[in-house]
Amino acid sequence: MRFEQLEYVAAVAAHGSLRRAGEHLRVSQPALSEAITRLERELGVSLLDRRRSGARISSIGKDLMPLLADILDAVARFEQQAGGHTGVGRTIRVGTVNTATAHIVLPAIKAHQSGHHPAPIEVRQLQQDEIHTGLTEGTLDLGLVNLLVTDDLHPDVDGTELLRGEPVVVMPTQHPLAALDAVSPDQVLAAGFIGMREGYLMYRVARRLFGDAVPPAWHTTDGAEMGMQMVGSGLGVTILPDFSVTDAPLLLAGVITTRPLAVDPIGVRMVMLTRRGARLPASVDALIEALRARVAQIRSAQTG
C-alpha cells in the first residue's frame, strides 16, 4: 500500500469520477485507475464502481472514507511536526452553500493566508446534503450551511453558529417594491420569483411563505451569488438570508437592494460544520479561527 494510492481514492470520492480526479491531480486516468486497482487487489475489496459511464467510489469505499481521511490528516500533521513540508500544507476543502461569502468567508480566507499555516483552499458550492456527505466521508474538511434556528444538526457533524438573521427580499434598486418598507409574499410572487433549487434552505423558506400560492414554475438557481446576479439582471426578485447579502458586490455597487418580509420573523443561522470527532490539521483549525475572528469583528462593529 502506498500513500499516493490513498490520495487517489480520496480524490475520486471528492471529485465524483476518475476523470475529474485525474484532472485535479494531474495524473492520467489509466495510471490513476491502475494504482487504485492494485490497492483493491491488495485489500481484497472493490473501492470503485466501474461502469461504462465511468468509475465512482463504491459503497465499501464510502464506508472506508472516514478512516482514510484520518490517515491522510495524520500524515499531514506528521509532516508539519517533522518539518518535512515545504511550508504549504495540503489543500483545505470547504463546502459552502454560498452563505455570507463577501463579508465572512472571503475575508477569513484572506486572513488565513497571512497566518502561520498557509495552505491552498478549495471552495466548492454544494447543497446542504452534499456538504453533510462530504464531511462524513472525509472529502470535505469544513462546511458552511444555512439552517432555521429550530433545525437540528445532522448526527454525524459538529456545528458552530456563526451568524443569525432573517430572510429578506432582494430586488433591483429601481424596482417598485424598493419604495415599500416591507414586502409581502404575494408581492414577491407578482414581481417574478427567483428561488433556490430544492436542497437549499431558501427553497424550504419559499415553500413555507407561499403555501398553496406556490407558482407552477419559477426561475431557480444554486446559491446566493447566482441568485443576486439574476436579480441584478432584472429577471425578478429573490429571498435570501440578510447575512448572505451584506457587503455583496452588487449591493455595494447600488445594483440591488433589500427589504424585510412582511411576515412573522423567520430565524435563520449560518453554521460552520465539521465531522464529529474529527482531528483536524492545524491549517484547518487556523481557518476555523479566522472565520470566528471575522465574525467577532463584525459583532464588535455592530455593538460599538
PAKOL-715753 format. One record per residue (C-alpha): residue in one letter; chain; residue number from 1; x, y, z. Coordinates in nm, 4 decimals. Layout:
N
<res=a; chain=A; n=NUM; east=X; north=Y; up=Z>
...
END
This chain:
304
<res=m; chain=A; n=1; east=0.0000; north=0.0000; up=0.0000>
<res=r; chain=A; n=2; east=0.1385; north=0.3394; up=-0.0997>
<res=f; chain=A; n=3; east=0.0314; north=0.6763; up=0.0324>
<res=e; chain=A; n=4; east=-0.0488; north=0.8127; up=-0.3130>
<res=q; chain=A; n=5; east=-0.2960; north=0.5284; up=-0.3675>
<res=l; chain=A; n=6; east=-0.4945; north=0.6514; up=-0.0690>
<res=e; chain=A; n=7; east=-0.4780; north=1.0060; up=-0.2059>
<res=y; chain=A; n=8; east=-0.6118; north=0.8807; up=-0.5394>
<res=v; chain=A; n=9; east=-0.9111; north=0.7112; up=-0.3750>
<res=a; chain=A; n=10; east=-0.9855; north=1.0256; up=-0.1740>
<res=a; chain=A; n=11; east=-0.9674; north=1.2344; up=-0.4927>
<res=v; chain=A; n=12; east=-1.2174; north=1.0111; up=-0.6739>
<res=a; chain=A; n=13; east=-1.4549; north=1.0398; up=-0.3767>
<res=a; chain=A; n=14; east=-1.4090; north=1.4168; up=-0.3640>
<res=h; chain=A; n=15; east=-1.4479; north=1.4853; up=-0.7365>
<res=g; chain=A; n=16; east=-1.7016; north=1.2190; up=-0.8275>
<res=s; chain=A; n=17; east=-1.5180; north=1.0394; up=-1.1067>
<res=l; chain=A; n=18; east=-1.1804; north=0.9084; up=-1.2188>
<res=r; chain=A; n=19; east=-1.1655; north=1.1657; up=-1.4967>
<res=r; chain=A; n=20; east=-1.2166; north=1.4681; up=-1.2707>
<res=a; chain=A; n=21; east=-0.9852; north=1.3230; up=-1.0050>
<res=g; chain=A; n=22; east=-0.7147; north=1.2753; up=-1.2680>
<res=e; chain=A; n=23; east=-0.7566; north=1.6325; up=-1.3899>
<res=h; chain=A; n=24; east=-0.7283; north=1.7634; up=-1.0339>
<res=l; chain=A; n=25; east=-0.4216; north=1.5531; up=-0.9522>
<res=r; chain=A; n=26; east=-0.2662; north=1.5961; up=-1.2988>
<res=v; chain=A; n=27; east=-0.2419; north=1.2172; up=-1.3263>
<res=s; chain=A; n=28; east=-0.3599; north=1.0281; up=-1.6341>
<res=q; chain=A; n=29; east=-0.6850; north=0.8386; up=-1.5914>
<res=p; chain=A; n=30; east=-0.5279; north=0.4984; up=-1.6812>
<res=a; chain=A; n=31; east=-0.2481; north=0.5499; up=-1.4281>
<res=l; chain=A; n=32; east=-0.4984; north=0.6532; up=-1.1631>
<res=s; chain=A; n=33; east=-0.7198; north=0.3525; up=-1.2325>
<res=e; chain=A; n=34; east=-0.4298; north=0.1077; up=-1.2297>
<res=a; chain=A; n=35; east=-0.2956; north=0.2393; up=-0.8973>
<res=i; chain=A; n=36; east=-0.6371; north=0.2020; up=-0.7337>
<res=t; chain=A; n=37; east=-0.6821; north=-0.1442; up=-0.8888>
<res=r; chain=A; n=38; east=-0.3552; north=-0.2578; up=-0.7300>
<res=l; chain=A; n=39; east=-0.4755; north=-0.1253; up=-0.3946>
<res=e; chain=A; n=40; east=-0.8061; north=-0.3090; up=-0.4349>
<res=r; chain=A; n=41; east=-0.6241; north=-0.6349; up=-0.5049>
<res=e; chain=A; n=42; east=-0.4055; north=-0.5858; up=-0.2005>
<res=l; chain=A; n=43; east=-0.7011; north=-0.5126; up=0.0281>
<res=g; chain=A; n=44; east=-0.9393; north=-0.7615; up=-0.1318>
<res=v; chain=A; n=45; east=-1.2221; north=-0.5069; up=-0.1698>
<res=s; chain=A; n=46; east=-1.3711; north=-0.3007; up=-0.4533>
<res=l; chain=A; n=47; east=-1.3184; north=0.0657; up=-0.3802>
<res=l; chain=A; n=48; east=-1.4666; north=0.1838; up=-0.7095>
<res=d; chain=A; n=49; east=-1.7818; north=0.1002; up=-0.9011>
<res=r; chain=A; n=50; east=-1.6641; north=0.0753; up=-1.2619>
<res=r; chain=A; n=51; east=-1.9358; north=0.1216; up=-1.5230>
<res=r; chain=A; n=52; east=-1.9468; north=0.2131; up=-1.8887>
<res=s; chain=A; n=53; east=-2.0455; north=0.5665; up=-1.7874>
<res=g; chain=A; n=54; east=-1.7373; north=0.5962; up=-1.5651>
<res=a; chain=A; n=55; east=-1.5943; north=0.4901; up=-1.2289>
<res=r; chain=A; n=56; east=-1.7148; north=0.6259; up=-0.8950>
<res=i; chain=A; n=57; east=-1.6481; north=0.5470; up=-0.5331>
<res=s; chain=A; n=58; east=-1.8204; north=0.2247; up=-0.4204>
<res=s; chain=A; n=59; east=-2.0361; north=0.1758; up=-0.1114>
<res=i; chain=A; n=60; east=-1.7439; north=-0.0029; up=0.0557>
<res=g; chain=A; n=61; east=-1.5193; north=0.2856; up=-0.0411>
<res=k; chain=A; n=62; east=-1.7648; north=0.5322; up=0.1151>
<res=d; chain=A; n=63; east=-1.7655; north=0.3296; up=0.4376>
<res=l; chain=A; n=64; east=-1.3863; north=0.3461; up=0.4489>
<res=m; chain=A; n=65; east=-1.3604; north=0.7194; up=0.3688>
<res=p; chain=A; n=66; east=-1.3694; north=0.8480; up=0.7302>
<res=l; chain=A; n=67; east=-1.0783; north=0.6182; up=0.8217>
<res=l; chain=A; n=68; east=-0.8927; north=0.7125; up=0.5041>
<res=a; chain=A; n=69; east=-0.9424; north=1.0816; up=0.5837>
<res=d; chain=A; n=70; east=-0.7993; north=1.0246; up=0.9321>
<res=i; chain=A; n=71; east=-0.4918; north=0.8591; up=0.7779>
<res=l; chain=A; n=72; east=-0.4342; north=1.1471; up=0.5353>
<res=d; chain=A; n=73; east=-0.4820; north=1.4021; up=0.8124>
<res=a; chain=A; n=74; east=-0.2414; north=1.2129; up=1.0393>
<res=v; chain=A; n=75; east=0.0251; north=1.2127; up=0.7674>
<res=a; chain=A; n=76; east=-0.0268; north=1.5866; up=0.7125>
<res=r; chain=A; n=77; east=0.0154; north=1.6526; up=1.0848>
<res=f; chain=A; n=78; east=0.3265; north=1.4314; up=1.0924>
<res=e; chain=A; n=79; east=0.4822; north=1.6288; up=0.8069>
<res=q; chain=A; n=80; east=0.4076; north=1.9566; up=0.9838>
<res=q; chain=A; n=81; east=0.5560; north=1.8387; up=1.3145>
<res=a; chain=A; n=82; east=0.8612; north=1.6863; up=1.1486>
<res=g; chain=A; n=83; east=0.9281; north=1.9971; up=0.9466>
<res=g; chain=A; n=84; east=0.9388; north=1.7922; up=0.6298>
<res=h; chain=A; n=85; east=0.6845; north=2.0014; up=0.4433>
<res=t; chain=A; n=86; east=0.7679; north=2.2857; up=0.2093>
<res=g; chain=A; n=87; east=0.5773; north=2.5497; up=0.4059>
<res=v; chain=A; n=88; east=0.2495; north=2.4924; up=0.2203>
<res=g; chain=A; n=89; east=0.0049; north=2.2454; up=0.3748>
<res=r; chain=A; n=90; east=-0.2376; north=2.0175; up=0.1947>
<res=t; chain=A; n=91; east=-0.5417; north=2.1693; up=0.0313>
<res=i; chain=A; n=92; east=-0.8226; north=2.2628; up=0.2704>
<res=r; chain=A; n=93; east=-1.1552; north=2.1532; up=0.1263>
<res=v; chain=A; n=94; east=-1.4531; north=2.3761; up=0.2122>
<res=g; chain=A; n=95; east=-1.8114; north=2.3076; up=0.1054>
<res=t; chain=A; n=96; east=-2.0480; north=2.6047; up=0.1159>
<res=v; chain=A; n=97; east=-2.3997; north=2.6953; up=0.0097>
<res=n; chain=A; n=98; east=-2.2542; north=3.0390; up=-0.0730>
<res=t; chain=A; n=99; east=-2.3580; north=3.1966; up=0.2546>
<res=a; chain=A; n=100; east=-2.2064; north=3.5263; up=0.3743>
<res=t; chain=A; n=101; east=-1.9385; north=3.4914; up=0.1080>
<res=a; chain=A; n=102; east=-1.8465; north=3.8567; up=0.0688>
<res=h; chain=A; n=103; east=-1.8148; north=3.9699; up=0.4291>
<res=i; chain=A; n=104; east=-1.7295; north=3.6480; up=0.6183>
<res=v; chain=A; n=105; east=-1.5801; north=3.3734; up=0.4026>
<res=l; chain=A; n=106; east=-1.3517; north=3.5678; up=0.1693>
<res=p; chain=A; n=107; east=-1.2073; north=3.7984; up=0.4398>
<res=a; chain=A; n=108; east=-1.1429; north=3.4923; up=0.6593>
<res=i; chain=A; n=109; east=-0.9607; north=3.3130; up=0.3769>
<res=k; chain=A; n=110; east=-0.7507; north=3.6238; up=0.3148>
<res=a; chain=A; n=111; east=-0.6618; north=3.6457; up=0.6848>
<res=h; chain=A; n=112; east=-0.5776; north=3.2754; up=0.6896>
<res=q; chain=A; n=113; east=-0.3338; north=3.3182; up=0.4022>
<res=s; chain=A; n=114; east=-0.1359; north=3.5726; up=0.6025>
<res=g; chain=A; n=115; east=-0.1181; north=3.3492; up=0.9107>
<res=h; chain=A; n=116; east=0.1231; north=3.0822; up=1.0274>
<res=h; chain=A; n=117; east=-0.0487; north=2.7932; up=0.8457>
<res=p; chain=A; n=118; east=-0.0733; north=2.8941; up=0.4783>
<res=a; chain=A; n=119; east=-0.2394; north=2.6295; up=0.2634>
<res=p; chain=A; n=120; east=-0.4301; north=2.6257; up=-0.0645>
<res=i; chain=A; n=121; east=-0.8070; north=2.6344; up=-0.0139>
<res=e; chain=A; n=122; east=-1.0600; north=2.4694; up=-0.2420>
<res=v; chain=A; n=123; east=-1.4102; north=2.6176; up=-0.2058>
<res=r; chain=A; n=124; east=-1.6930; north=2.4107; up=-0.3514>
<res=q; chain=A; n=125; east=-2.0501; north=2.5310; up=-0.3985>
<res=l; chain=A; n=126; east=-2.2698; north=2.2451; up=-0.2799>
<res=q; chain=A; n=127; east=-2.6130; north=2.1754; up=-0.1381>
<res=q; chain=A; n=128; east=-2.6547; north=2.1041; up=0.2311>
<res=d; chain=A; n=129; east=-2.6929; north=1.7257; up=0.1923>
<res=e; chain=A; n=130; east=-2.3819; north=1.7140; up=-0.0264>
<res=i; chain=A; n=131; east=-2.1879; north=1.9000; up=0.2415>
<res=h; chain=A; n=132; east=-2.3008; north=1.6546; up=0.5099>
<res=t; chain=A; n=133; east=-2.1970; north=1.3642; up=0.2865>
<res=g; chain=A; n=134; east=-1.8585; north=1.5190; up=0.2123>
<res=l; chain=A; n=135; east=-1.7879; north=1.5767; up=0.5806>
<res=t; chain=A; n=136; east=-1.8877; north=1.2277; up=0.6910>
<res=e; chain=A; n=137; east=-1.6926; north=1.0657; up=0.4058>
<res=g; chain=A; n=138; east=-1.3868; north=1.2797; up=0.4721>
<res=t; chain=A; n=139; east=-1.3832; north=1.4513; up=0.1324>
<res=l; chain=A; n=140; east=-1.4519; north=1.7903; up=0.2955>
<res=d; chain=A; n=141; east=-1.2789; north=1.9483; up=0.5942>
<res=l; chain=A; n=142; east=-1.5292; north=2.2216; up=0.6652>
<res=g; chain=A; n=143; east=-1.8878; north=2.3039; up=0.5729>
<res=l; chain=A; n=144; east=-2.0819; north=2.6312; up=0.5798>
<res=v; chain=A; n=145; east=-2.4609; north=2.5960; up=0.5684>
<res=n; chain=A; n=146; east=-2.7784; north=2.7898; up=0.6450>
<res=l; chain=A; n=147; east=-3.0328; north=2.6457; up=0.8880>
<res=l; chain=A; n=148; east=-3.3511; north=2.7574; up=1.0542>
<res=v; chain=A; n=149; east=-3.2959; north=2.8354; up=1.4203>
<res=t; chain=A; n=150; east=-3.5223; north=2.5386; up=1.5015>
<res=d; chain=A; n=151; east=-3.3272; north=2.2890; up=1.2865>
<res=d; chain=A; n=152; east=-3.1236; north=2.0133; up=1.4491>
<res=l; chain=A; n=153; east=-2.7760; north=1.9262; up=1.3274>
<res=h; chain=A; n=154; east=-2.7019; north=1.6103; up=1.1341>
<res=p; chain=A; n=155; east=-2.5944; north=1.3434; up=1.3888>
<res=d; chain=A; n=156; east=-2.2544; north=1.2912; up=1.2220>
<res=v; chain=A; n=157; east=-2.1374; north=1.6529; up=1.2361>
<res=d; chain=A; n=158; east=-2.0473; north=1.9161; up=1.4937>
<res=g; chain=A; n=159; east=-2.1667; north=2.2706; up=1.4360>
<res=t; chain=A; n=160; east=-2.0823; north=2.6218; up=1.5496>
<res=e; chain=A; n=161; east=-2.3298; north=2.9032; up=1.4864>
<res=l; chain=A; n=162; east=-2.1526; north=3.1991; up=1.3266>
<res=l; chain=A; n=163; east=-2.4369; north=3.4355; up=1.2410>
<res=r; chain=A; n=164; east=-2.8096; north=3.4692; up=1.2966>
<res=g; chain=A; n=165; east=-3.0500; north=3.6731; up=1.0863>
<res=e; chain=A; n=166; east=-3.3722; north=3.6843; up=0.8836>
<res=p; chain=A; n=167; east=-3.4698; north=3.6224; up=0.5213>
<res=v; chain=A; n=168; east=-3.5011; north=3.9424; up=0.3176>
<res=v; chain=A; n=169; east=-3.6362; north=4.0219; up=-0.0270>
<res=v; chain=A; n=170; east=-3.3588; north=4.1079; up=-0.2755>
<res=m; chain=A; n=171; east=-3.4588; north=4.3275; up=-0.5699>
<res=p; chain=A; n=172; east=-3.3118; north=4.5717; up=-0.8232>
<res=t; chain=A; n=173; east=-3.2558; north=4.9140; up=-0.6649>
<res=q; chain=A; n=174; east=-3.5022; north=5.0806; up=-0.9022>
<res=h; chain=A; n=175; east=-3.7726; north=4.8159; up=-0.8557>
<res=p; chain=A; n=176; east=-4.1166; north=4.9472; up=-0.7450>
<res=l; chain=A; n=177; east=-4.1016; north=4.7239; up=-0.4360>
<res=a; chain=A; n=178; east=-3.7993; north=4.9224; up=-0.3175>
<res=a; chain=A; n=179; east=-4.0386; north=5.2044; up=-0.2266>
<res=l; chain=A; n=180; east=-4.2027; north=4.9840; up=0.0389>
<res=d; chain=A; n=181; east=-4.0953; north=4.9394; up=0.3998>
<res=a; chain=A; n=182; east=-4.1690; north=4.5647; up=0.3835>
<res=v; chain=A; n=183; east=-4.2777; north=4.3223; up=0.1111>
<res=s; chain=A; n=184; east=-4.5451; north=4.0526; up=0.1352>
<res=p; chain=A; n=185; east=-4.5134; north=3.7024; up=-0.0149>
<res=d; chain=A; n=186; east=-4.7901; north=3.7880; up=-0.2647>
<res=q; chain=A; n=187; east=-4.5923; north=4.0912; up=-0.3830>
<res=v; chain=A; n=188; east=-4.2833; north=3.8741; up=-0.4232>
<res=l; chain=A; n=189; east=-4.4745; north=3.6310; up=-0.6446>
<res=a; chain=A; n=190; east=-4.6265; north=3.9117; up=-0.8521>
<res=a; chain=A; n=191; east=-4.2792; north=4.0560; up=-0.9146>
<res=g; chain=A; n=192; east=-4.1471; north=3.7272; up=-1.0572>
<res=f; chain=A; n=193; east=-3.9704; north=3.4981; up=-0.8131>
<res=i; chain=A; n=194; east=-3.6163; north=3.3604; up=-0.8395>
<res=g; chain=A; n=195; east=-3.5829; north=3.0681; up=-0.5998>
<res=m; chain=A; n=196; east=-3.3126; north=2.8346; up=-0.4837>
<res=r; chain=A; n=197; east=-3.3270; north=2.4749; up=-0.6015>
<res=e; chain=A; n=198; east=-3.4560; north=2.2026; up=-0.3729>
<res=g; chain=A; n=199; east=-3.1822; north=2.1156; up=-0.1249>
<res=y; chain=A; n=200; east=-3.1199; north=2.4745; up=-0.0133>
<res=l; chain=A; n=201; east=-3.2726; north=2.6314; up=0.2982>
<res=m; chain=A; n=202; east=-3.4292; north=2.9134; up=0.0979>
<res=y; chain=A; n=203; east=-3.6268; north=2.6572; up=-0.1018>
<res=r; chain=A; n=204; east=-3.7857; north=2.5440; up=0.2243>
<res=v; chain=A; n=205; east=-3.8475; north=2.9041; up=0.3294>
<res=a; chain=A; n=206; east=-4.0187; north=2.9801; up=-0.0028>
<res=r; chain=A; n=207; east=-4.2489; north=2.6806; up=0.0363>
<res=r; chain=A; n=208; east=-4.3320; north=2.7965; up=0.3878>
<res=l; chain=A; n=209; east=-4.4014; north=3.1536; up=0.2769>
<res=f; chain=A; n=210; east=-4.6055; north=3.0842; up=-0.0339>
<res=g; chain=A; n=211; east=-4.8040; north=2.7791; up=0.0794>
<res=d; chain=A; n=212; east=-5.0755; north=2.6911; up=-0.1710>
<res=a; chain=A; n=213; east=-4.9881; north=3.0022; up=-0.3727>
<res=v; chain=A; n=214; east=-4.6619; north=2.8464; up=-0.4942>
<res=p; chain=A; n=215; east=-4.6454; north=2.9098; up=-0.8703>
<res=p; chain=A; n=216; east=-4.6177; north=2.6080; up=-1.1021>
<res=a; chain=A; n=217; east=-4.2831; north=2.7399; up=-1.2274>
<res=w; chain=A; n=218; east=-4.0253; north=2.9941; up=-1.1214>
<res=h; chain=A; n=219; east=-3.6663; north=3.0722; up=-1.2081>
<res=t; chain=A; n=220; east=-3.4320; north=2.8592; up=-0.9958>
<res=t; chain=A; n=221; east=-3.0599; north=2.8609; up=-0.9304>
<res=d; chain=A; n=222; east=-2.7846; north=2.7344; up=-0.6990>
<res=g; chain=A; n=223; east=-2.6624; north=2.9636; up=-0.4255>
<res=a; chain=A; n=224; east=-2.6935; north=3.3262; up=-0.3205>
<res=e; chain=A; n=225; east=-2.4290; north=3.4605; up=-0.5587>
<res=m; chain=A; n=226; east=-2.6075; north=3.3491; up=-0.8759>
<res=g; chain=A; n=227; east=-2.9424; north=3.4487; up=-0.7241>
<res=m; chain=A; n=228; east=-2.8158; north=3.8050; up=-0.6806>
<res=q; chain=A; n=229; east=-2.6724; north=3.8055; up=-1.0333>
<res=m; chain=A; n=230; east=-3.0142; north=3.7064; up=-1.1721>
<res=v; chain=A; n=231; east=-3.1836; north=3.9796; up=-0.9674>
<res=g; chain=A; n=232; east=-2.9303; north=4.2349; up=-1.0895>
<res=s; chain=A; n=233; east=-3.0051; north=4.1287; up=-1.4470>
<res=g; chain=A; n=234; east=-3.3722; north=4.2144; up=-1.3998>
<res=l; chain=A; n=235; east=-3.5076; north=3.8592; up=-1.4063>
<res=g; chain=A; n=236; east=-3.7106; north=3.9018; up=-1.0877>
<res=v; chain=A; n=237; east=-3.6662; north=3.9155; up=-0.7104>
<res=t; chain=A; n=238; east=-3.5388; north=3.6561; up=-0.4649>
<res=i; chain=A; n=239; east=-3.5343; north=3.5786; up=-0.0924>
<res=l; chain=A; n=240; east=-3.2015; north=3.5254; up=0.0869>
<res=p; chain=A; n=241; east=-3.0688; north=3.5400; up=0.4428>
<res=d; chain=A; n=242; east=-2.9756; north=3.9001; up=0.5218>
<res=f; chain=A; n=243; east=-2.6193; north=3.7978; up=0.6099>
<res=s; chain=A; n=244; east=-2.5728; north=3.6444; up=0.2627>
<res=v; chain=A; n=245; east=-2.6375; north=3.9836; up=0.1009>
<res=t; chain=A; n=246; east=-2.4343; north=4.2041; up=0.3363>
<res=d; chain=A; n=247; east=-2.1375; north=4.3610; up=0.1532>
<res=a; chain=A; n=248; east=-2.2193; north=4.1705; up=-0.1676>
<res=p; chain=A; n=249; east=-2.0554; north=4.3481; up=-0.4652>
<res=l; chain=A; n=250; east=-2.3884; north=4.4143; up=-0.6366>
<res=l; chain=A; n=251; east=-2.5296; north=4.5647; up=-0.3160>
<res=l; chain=A; n=252; east=-2.2250; north=4.7882; up=-0.2646>
<res=a; chain=A; n=253; east=-2.2451; north=4.8949; up=-0.6305>
<res=g; chain=A; n=254; east=-2.6074; north=5.0015; up=-0.5836>
<res=v; chain=A; n=255; east=-2.7413; north=4.7484; up=-0.8351>
<res=i; chain=A; n=256; east=-2.9563; north=4.5580; up=-0.5834>
<res=t; chain=A; n=257; east=-3.1194; north=4.6392; up=-0.2516>
<res=t; chain=A; n=258; east=-3.3151; north=4.4542; up=0.0170>
<res=r; chain=A; n=259; east=-3.6400; north=4.4912; up=0.2088>
<res=p; chain=A; n=260; east=-3.7732; north=4.2870; up=0.5021>
<res=l; chain=A; n=261; east=-4.0579; north=4.0415; up=0.4591>
<res=a; chain=A; n=262; east=-4.3997; north=4.1480; up=0.5871>
<res=v; chain=A; n=263; east=-4.4450; north=3.8251; up=0.7851>
<res=d; chain=A; n=264; east=-4.3710; north=3.6962; up=1.1339>
<res=p; chain=A; n=265; east=-3.9937; north=3.6702; up=1.1874>
<res=i; chain=A; n=266; east=-3.8231; north=3.3596; up=1.0487>
<res=g; chain=A; n=267; east=-3.4933; north=3.2998; up=1.2229>
<res=v; chain=A; n=268; east=-3.2071; north=3.1665; up=1.0094>
<res=r; chain=A; n=269; east=-2.8485; north=3.0995; up=1.1060>
<res=m; chain=A; n=270; east=-2.5165; north=3.0398; up=0.9379>
<res=v; chain=A; n=271; east=-2.3462; north=2.7323; up=1.0854>
<res=m; chain=A; n=272; east=-1.9904; north=2.6048; up=1.0453>
<res=l; chain=A; n=273; east=-1.9765; north=2.2233; up=1.0321>
<res=t; chain=A; n=274; east=-1.7016; north=1.9661; up=1.0849>
<res=r; chain=A; n=275; east=-1.7138; north=1.5871; up=1.1009>
<res=r; chain=A; n=276; east=-1.7997; north=1.4763; up=1.4524>
<res=g; chain=A; n=277; east=-1.4907; north=1.3741; up=1.6437>
<res=a; chain=A; n=278; east=-1.2519; north=1.4584; up=1.3586>
<res=r; chain=A; n=279; east=-0.8929; north=1.5525; up=1.4422>
<res=l; chain=A; n=280; east=-0.8334; north=1.8456; up=1.2129>
<res=p; chain=A; n=281; east=-0.4962; north=1.9540; up=1.0698>
<res=a; chain=A; n=282; east=-0.3520; north=2.2744; up=1.2123>
<res=s; chain=A; n=283; east=-0.4223; north=2.4573; up=0.8853>
<res=v; chain=A; n=284; east=-0.7954; north=2.3754; up=0.9082>
<res=d; chain=A; n=285; east=-0.8020; north=2.4827; up=1.2725>
<res=a; chain=A; n=286; east=-0.6399; north=2.8091; up=1.1644>
<res=l; chain=A; n=287; east=-0.9099; north=2.8687; up=0.9023>
<res=i; chain=A; n=288; east=-1.1803; north=2.7979; up=1.1610>
<res=e; chain=A; n=289; east=-1.0205; north=3.0540; up=1.3927>
<res=a; chain=A; n=290; east=-1.0060; north=3.3037; up=1.1046>
<res=l; chain=A; n=291; east=-1.3794; north=3.2577; up=1.0454>
<res=r; chain=A; n=292; east=-1.4545; north=3.3031; up=1.4154>
<res=a; chain=A; n=293; east=-1.2319; north=3.6099; up=1.4335>
<res=r; chain=A; n=294; east=-1.4072; north=3.7660; up=1.1344>
<res=v; chain=A; n=295; east=-1.7473; north=3.7097; up=1.2955>
<res=a; chain=A; n=296; east=-1.6179; north=3.8609; up=1.6202>
<res=q; chain=A; n=297; east=-1.5029; north=4.1692; up=1.4280>
<res=i; chain=A; n=298; east=-1.8472; north=4.2128; up=1.2756>
<res=r; chain=A; n=299; east=-2.0266; north=4.1714; up=1.6076>
<res=s; chain=A; n=300; east=-1.7911; north=4.4175; up=1.7728>
<res=a; chain=A; n=301; east=-1.8570; north=4.6744; up=1.4986>
<res=q; chain=A; n=302; east=-2.2336; north=4.6255; up=1.5358>
<res=t; chain=A; n=303; east=-2.2290; north=4.6746; up=1.9128>
<res=g; chain=A; n=304; east=-1.9681; north=4.9501; up=1.9071>
END
